[in-house]
């Protein structure tokens, strides 16, 4: 156990202890499933009270970095990283930032265009038959004229999720989670009335075919064209929304 017990200064002690333990976990000085010292031992080594240690451990537990287990073989242990939880946290943060106006629509569209093009290149190299089947299933569903706008948008997200999954690249899949689960639904929500379904389905079919043929550059260009087309629909939707706003500052 490689913790530095002499780095604590007075003020915000619980947060400092939590930060020290968190850093040790992230740097690998505390291994996954390693048991931490008891509250009493941590309090003695850090020179603080047990309630302060308990508060620090609550912070770490809330971050899903540690877990507690009761019984003779119990204690507090370092958690194995949960990729799913990390991805959900990224999505929640991204959604909050968009809602607060920290990202502009142009930024989101540009980011989507570049990152999804990269995903197409890798998907063309690494896709499996199951990946192609998942894309094809969404394309087939999107051709159902009885499909609601909400269900069409959800299928659109699942198609792009299948492209990202086909990359076979874990870090990229994690980074794309905010794009898939936050940015795409937000832009879809703005343009669903302007959505020309046939154009979207045709674009998805061309992207799917290029990935199936392992034509990475072609798939990337098609994806960029698809997102650019979405940008045009988005501009129209925003123009209509602005035209409906009261003029002259009237309430």
N, C-alpha and C positions, 0 to 999 in steps of 0.2 A: 504494500500500500504506500503510494508515493504522494502524500499530501504535505504541503508546506504549512505547518501549524503556527509559524511565527510571523505571518503576513497580516494578521488581523489588527486593525486600528479601531479605536472607539467610534461609535456612531454607525447605525445601520448594520449591526453585527450579523444579524440573521442573513441579510442579503449578501454580505461579504462571504460568509461561510458557504452559502449556497453557490455563489459564483466560483469559489475555490474548488469545491467538489465537482461542479459542472465542468470546469476547465480540465480537471484531472481526468474526467471521463472522456471528454472530447479529444484529449491528447493521448488517450490510451494508457495513461498511468494508472488508471483504475480499470480493470478488465471487466468485460461482460460477465455477469453472474458472480462477481467478487462480492464478498460480504463486507460491509462497512463496520467499523468499530461501533460498539454500543453508544447510546446517547450519553451515558455517564462517561465513557472513555473519550468521546469527542469533546464533551464539555471540559474535561480535565486537560486535554491536549491543547485545545484552543484557548483555554483560560476564560471560558464564558459559562453562563448558566445552562442547565438542561432545558428550560423552556425556550431559550434562544436557539439551541440546537434543534429542538423539536420544530420550531417555526421554519428553520432553514430546510429541514427535511421535507416539510410540507410543500415548500416552494419547488423542490426537486421532484417530488411526487407529482405535482401538478403539471410539470414539464415532461412527465413520463420517463424520467431518467432513472428513477429508482422505484423499488417495490418493497413492501414489507410482508413478512410471513411469520405467522405465530407458531408456537410449539418448540420442542427441544432443539430442532434443527433450524429454527426460525431466525429472524433478524432482518436487516435492511440490505438489499442486494442491488447491484447495478443492473439496469434493464438492458435487454437486447434491443437495438434500435428497431422501431416500428416504421417501415417505409410508408405504409398507408396513413398512419397518423401524421407523419411529417408532410405528406402530400396534402392532406385535408387542412393542415395548419397553413400551408402556403396558399391554398385556394381561399381560405377564409380571410387571410390578410390581403390578398390581391383584390378580392371583392370589396373589402372595406376601403382600400385605397382608391379604387375606381369610384365608389360611391361618394367619397370625399373630394373627388375632382383632382386627385394627384396625378392621374394619367389622362392624357387627351385621347380622343378617338383616333386621330392620325397616328399617334404613337402606338396604340394597340394594333391598328391595322398593319403598320410597318413591321412591328415585332412578329405578328402572326405570319406575314408574307415571308419573312426571312427564315424563321424557325421551322415553319411547316415545309418550306422548300428543302431544308436540310433533312428533315424527317423523310421526305419522299426519296431522297438519294439513298439514305441508309435502308429504307424499307425495300427499295428495289434490290438491294444486295442481300438482305437478310430475311425477307418475308418467307413465311411458311404457307402451306396449303390452307391451314386453319385461318391464318390472317386474311388470305384472299377470300375465303368463304365468309368471314365476318363482314368484310367490306361489301361483298356481293349481296349479302342478306339485307343490309341497310339500303342499298340501291334498289333492290326489289321492293322493299317496303315503301320507299319514297315515291314509287310510281303508282301507288294506290291513291286515286283521286279522292277517296272518302276519308283519307287521313287528315286529322285536325292540324291546324297550324302548330299547336303546342307539340303534338306527336311528331310532326315533320321536323321541327327544330331539334327535338330530342334525338331523332334518328340522325340528323346532321352531325350532332356532337359525337354520337357513337361511331359514325363513319370516320371522322377525323381521329377519334380515339384509336380505332383499329389501325389507321396508318401509323400513328405513333407507336403502338404496340408492336407493329411489324418491324420497327427499327432494331429490336432486340437489344437496345442500349438502355440499361437501368438508370444511369444518371440523367440522360436526356428525357426519359419518360417522367422522372421526378420533376425536372425543370418545366416540362410541358404541361404539368398537371394544372397549373393556374390558367394557362391558355385554354385548355380543354374544358375545364369545369367552371371557369369564371369569365374570361374574356369572350369566348365564342358565344355562350348563352346571352351575355349582355348585348353584343352586337346583333345577334339573332332577334332579340326582343325588340330592338329598334327598327329592324327592317322586315319583320315577318309579313307585314301587309304588302311590302314592295317585292317580296320574294317571288321570282319567277321560277316556279318549281322545276319546269322542264329544263331551264338553263342550268340549275343546280344539279339536277340528276345527270344531265349530259356531261357536266364537268366532272362529277364523281365517276362516271363510267370511263371517261378518258384517263383520269388519274389511275383508276383501278387497272385498266388495261396496260398502261405504261409500267406500273409496278409489277404486274404479273409477267410482263416481258423483260423485266429486269433492266428497264431503260431509265436509269436514275435521273439523268439530266432532263430528259423529256418530261418525266413525272414532276420534277421540280418546277419547270417552266409552266406546266399545266396548272400546278397548284398556285403559282404566283398569279397567273391569269385569272384563276377562280377567285382568289382573294381580292384582286383588283376589281373584278366585276362586282363583288360584294361591296367594295368601297363606293362604287357608283350608286348602287341602290341605297347605301347608307347616306350618301350626300343628298339624295332625293328625299329620303325620309326626314332628315334633319331640316331641309329647306321647307318642307311642308309643315313641320312642327313649328318652325320660327314664324311662318306666314300666319299661323293661327293664333300667335300670341297677340294680346292687346297692344296697340300702338300708343305712343305718347305717354307711357307710364301710367295709364289708367288702371285702377285696381281690378 
